[in-house]
Amino acid sequence: MNLEKRTFTVPTDGRFDIVTITEEVQGAVDHLSVTDAFVTVTTPHTTAVVSTNEAERRLFEDIREFFEGLVPAEAGYKHDRHHAATNTQPNAHAHIICAMLQTSVMLTYNEGTLELGTWEDILLFDADGPSDRTIAVTILS
């Protein structure tokens, strides 16, 4: 068995952004020239997560609007008091949103292809953007 790790950076736009990263993950695994592997995709951030879902613009809008309604950014969270005192961007809502989502994805890579459903893509959810987010791809082959 062989364990490899690749990282890449994804820029995000706006306060809450969803970015499709399937091609970048596929490329990270393809780089190793393996045919079969287990692949774990993570991000080392507490206000961003990696998940899978359909990569469709209107669905992204629905997800963003759902979470903005459920966990509004300006709701007077205790965590944000520190940010107000230090003049930094409040982000308690981003921590709360990310606590409700899965934080990583584990997939199989079979015969050179990530095994995903017909409409399934790997997505980065950034609830505290805009930012440059690190994605880590760990491959066990």
Salt bridges, closest charged atoms under 4 A:
GLU56 OE2 - ARG58 NE 2.66
GLU61 OE2 - ARG57 NH1 3.02
ASP126 OD1 - ARG133 NH2 2.80
ASP128 OD1 - ARG15 NH1 2.99
